[in-house]
Every structure is written in structure tokens, then in C-alpha cells.
Amino acid sequence: MAPSVTPVPVTASDDEIIAYELRAAFDFFWEQANTDPASPGYGLIRDRYPGSAGIASIASVGFGLTALIVGVERGFITREQGYERALGTLQTLERMALVEGFYYHFVDIKTGQRAWQSEVSSIDTAILLMGVLAVGQYFGGEVQTLATTIYERVDWPWFLDPDRQMFYMAFTPEKGFSGHWDFYAEQLMLYVLAAGSPTHPVDETPYYTFIRHEGRYGAGEPFIHSWFGSLFTYQFSHAWIDFRGLVDRQGVDWHQNSVAASRAHYDFAVAMDAKYTTIGPTAWGLTARWTRNTPRLAPPRGG
């Protein structure tokens, strides 16, 4: 049973709040990892806490690897500690079961083996790879060597629907492929990783194939929105890719798009203050657990 938590009002500056959140986020990835060097699952990180004990997700590992860089730069851990954790984690990843270079979404944190009959996931593998490449570039040495090996063995065309020219969402040995990244969401990193592969690349076609539906909340700026509108979908790829100043051939600036989406989330939170006590003027957006209450977007005027 999860311990009860009583909120305690505090007076703090924005910088202090951000610093607190940053340290707490780092601590989760550092503390909820398998730290047994003799374990086949060393470095794997829990999907959540306190639920789902013993289950790691590869997306959590991707974020956790990236958190090592933050930890070193902020002085939470030493560079030697970060290097040791990164190297051990990549050694675990290098020997785990794969399907054409892609990873199962959920795995046993102790063994690294598939859990819950979970799917091979294109997006969760992509999140993992972003972390893998980040620590490879940051730490260099053997970490860089392993990161390159892990990335270059991914067969991106294998996960692409040749007819629709869209990436599938999932694959299971029992049922084959399922779902498509047919709508805008958190998958921008998929196209960058696939296009940049030196071994199994995919061209720009899938990037220009998914639906780009534009809407707005209230009188706010219109933006291309995700299916459910959860805030994380506008943020994940930005954790690693700086989209500022980049505009594609359809005139889309994904950085500005996410800014507009974030402002819509804030405006919605303010508007719902009287109805929902858990959000209000101090909230900055609604994410995965809040998809039922996300804003309904109207087509832009004139569109």
C-alpha cells in the first residue's frame, strides 16, 4: 500500500521549485535502478513507483541514462559514478533479447527478459536509443562504442508499413504488427533516428505521412495537436532534439508548436480551476493520467 502524502504549502521561488523537481526526478532514475552488478538486469529502471514492482520499462531506462548526464553536470554524482552506471546499463542492453534491434517495452528488472507478454515497441525503443546515444556522446570510450553498436543494429525499415509508409507502433511474436503512428504525438524522434541510421536508414517519407491536424484552445494560437492532447506528447522529443529555428518544408516549427500547446494546457488549467480542485492557475499542464480532461480543440478560424 502506498504511503499517504500530505501536501505542505511552501514559499519558494521558481528557480527553487525547478531545482527541487530536477533533483527529485534524477533521484527516481538513480534510486529505482537495478544496482546489483551481478544481476543480468543491472541498470534497468522501474517503470513506476510504488506500483508494478519488479517491472522495468525501456523508456524509463532511456530517460534514466540521460539523467546521468544531468546528475554529473549538477554535481549529484561524480563523472566516475555516471560512467560506471552508463557502461553497465549498456552492457545489459547489449545482451538483452531483441527483435531486429528493437526492444520489448516491459521487462523483468532482474533478468531483462520480456514481461507481461509486452510488445516490441517502436517509440519506447526510440526513447531508449536517445538516452543510449546521449551517454555515448557524453562519456565516450567504451560507452560510446556500445552505444554505436546498439543504435546501428536497429532495422528501421522492418518496423515501417510499406503500404502506408508509417511506422507501426508495436509488434508481438504472437500477433505481428499493430497500430500506426498515423497522428502527431511524441514520435518525432523516430524519424530523426531512422533517417540518421548509417546501417538501416529510412527516408523522409514517413515524416510527411502522418496526419497534422491543427486546432486551438479558446482564443489561443493554433497548433498541430496529438490525439489525446497529453502534454508529454509535445515534450518528449524535445528532451534530446533542439528544434528551435528549424522549419520543415511544410512550414512547421515543432518548437513553436510545443510552446503553443503548452500555453493551451495552462489556459485550460486556469479555466477549469473552479471545477477541478487539483488544477488551476498554478498548474502548467495535464499529462497522461489526465487525458479525459484535456482541452477540446476547435479548428482554427479560417481553417
N, C-alpha and C positions, 0 to 999 in steps of 0.2 A: 504494500500500500504506500502510495507516495506521501511524503511528509507534507503537512499543511503549511502554507506560507502566508503570513500576514504582511501586507504592504505597509511600509513605513515611509511617510512623507519626508522628503529631504529637500533642502535648498542647495542647488548645485548649478554651476554654470554649464553651458552647452559643451564646452571642452571637457569638463569633468565627467559629464554624462557619457560622452563619446568614449573617453578613456576607460571608463568603467565597463561599458559594453564591449569594447575591444578586448580588454583583459579577460572578461568573463567568457567571451567567445573562444579566445585562444585556449583558456583553461579547459573548456569542454573537449576540444580536439586533442589536447595534450594528455588529459587525465583519463579520457574514456577510450584510449587506445589499448590494444593488447601489448603489454610491455615485457612479456616473457620472452627473452632471447632464444629460448629452446623451443618455443612454440612454432608450428607451421604457419600460424596466423599473426606472427609478430607485426605490429604496425597497423593492423586493421582497426577500424574505429567504429564504435557503435552507431547505429542509425539514429537512435534517440535515447533519452534518459528521462525517467527511470524505466519506461516500457521496453518491451522487446529485448529482454536481457539475453546476451549471447549472440545477438544478430548484428552484423556489421553491414554497412552499405558501401559500395564502391564510390558513390558520390561523396559520402562523408569522408572517405579516405582522400579523395581529390581536394576537398576543401581543407582537410587536415594537413596535407602536405604543404599547401600554400600557406597555412597558418604558421608553419615552421619558420618561414621567411619573416613574417611579421614578428614572431617571437624573438628571433635573433636581432632584428633591427630595433626592436623596442627594449631589448635587454631583459626579456622574460627568461630566456635560456641563453646558453653560450652557443657560439657557432659550432663548437665540437659536439654539443648535445644535439643540435639540429641536424648536423651532418650524419651522426650515428643513427638517428631515428629515420631520416630520409633514406639512407642506404639500406637499412634493414627492411624498411617497408617496400622498397623497390625490389629487393631480393625476394620478398614474399610474393609480390605481384608477378615477378618473372617466372615463378614456378607454379602459379595457380592454373586451374583448368580454364581454357579459352575456347571460343568458337570463332574461328577466322580472325583472331586477335581481339575480339570483343569479350567483355566480362559479364558474368551474371550479376544482376542487380543486388541481391541479398545473399550473403554468405555467412557461414559459421565463423565467429570471430576467433575461435581457437584453431580450427582446421583449414579455413579458407575455402571449404567446399560449399557447393550450392546449397542454399537453404530455402525452405518453403516452396520447392518446385518453382522458384522465381525465374523470371525471364532473362534472357540476354538482352541488355538494354543499350540502345544506341546513345541516348542522351546521358545516361549515368556513366557509360564508358567515356564519353566526351568530357564530362566534368572531371573524372579521374585523370584523364590524359592532360588536361590543363594543369592540374597540380603536379603531375609527373614531369611535364616539360618545364614548369616553373622552377622546381627544385633542381632539376638538371642544369638549367642555365645559371641558377644562383650559386649552387655548391660546386659544380664542375666535378672533375675527377671521375671516380667510378660511378658516382651518382649520375653524371652526365652520360656516361657510356650505357648504363642500364636504361635511362630514360629514352635514349635514342632507339635502343633495341625494342622496348615496349611500344613505342609510337610507330616505328616503321613496320611492325608485323601486322598492323591493323589493315584489313582488306575492306576499304570503304565502299567500293563498287558492289561488293557482296550484299551490303545492307541497303542497297538502293533498288527501289521498284523500277525495273527497266521500262515499263509501260507508262507509268505516271510520272517518272523522273522525280520522285520524292523519296526521302529516306523513310524506311519503316521505323516504327517505334520499338518493336520488340520481336524476339524470336525465341521459341522454345523447341527443343528436340521433339516434343510430343505433338505440337500443333503447327510448327513452322512460323512464318512471319505473321505479324498482326499490327494494325494501326499504321497511320501515316502522319508525318509531320506536314500536314496539309494546311495548317493555320499558323499564324505567327505566335510564338511562345518564347521559351528560353533557349531555343535550339540554334541561335546564330553561330555559336562556337562550332557546331557540327560542320558547317560549310567552310569555315576557316581551316579547321583541322584537316578536312578531306581534301581541300584544294591545295594545302601545303605539303601533303604527303609526298615524299620523294620516291616511294615504292608502289603505292596503290592510290593514285590521286583520282579525284572526281572534278569535273569542270564546273563552271558557274551555273549550269542549267538548274540544278535543284534549288539553288538560292533564289532564282527568279520564278520558281514554280508555285511556291506556297501562297495561300490567299493573304492578301494585305487589305484587311477591312478597316476602314477609317471611321472613327466615331469621336464623340466628345462627351464630357460630363458637364451639364449645365451650359454656362457661357464660356467654359474653358477652351483652351487651344485643342483643335482636333489632333488625334494621333492614331497610329495603327495599333490596334489592341489585340490582346490574346483572347482565347476562347472564354476563359473564366474570369479574366481580369486580375488574378492574383498578382500582388506587387513583385514577388520574386521573379516572375517571368520577364520583367523589364530590367532585372538587375544581374542575373547570374552571369551572362556572358561578359558583362562589363567588369566583373571581378578580375578578369585577365586581359581583356582586349580594350584598348583605348580607342573608342570610336570618334572622339572629338575631332571635328574638322573633316571627317570622311563622309562623302555623299556618293551613293551608288548611281547607276545610270538611269534609275527611275526617280532620282531626286530625293531619296530617303536618307535622312541623317538620323541614325539609330540612337546616338547620344541625346539629341534634342527630343527624339520621340520618347525616350525613357524619362526625361525631365518632365515633359508634358503629362505623361502617365502618372508620375509621382505626385504632381500638383493636383491631378484629378482625384487621386486617392485621398490626399489631405483635405481637399474641398468636400469630398463625400463624408469624411470623418467628422468634419465640423457640422455639416448639415444634419448628420444623424445623432448629434450629441444628446438631443432631448429624448431620443428613442432607445438608444443603447448606452448603458452606463459604462461599458468597457472601452468606449472610444470617445473622441471629442477633439477639441482644439489642440490638445497636446499630443494626439496620435499623428503618426506620419504615414500610415498606410495599412492596408489589410492584405494578409498573405494567405498561404494555403489553407489554414484552418478556418478561414473566413469567406470562402468562396460563395456561400449563399447570400452574403450581404454586400457583395461587391457592386459597384455602380452600374446601372443600366446605361449603356452608351447610345446616344442618339446620332444619326448621320449628320455630318457637318452641313451647315447651311450652304445651299447651292450644290450639294453633292448627293 
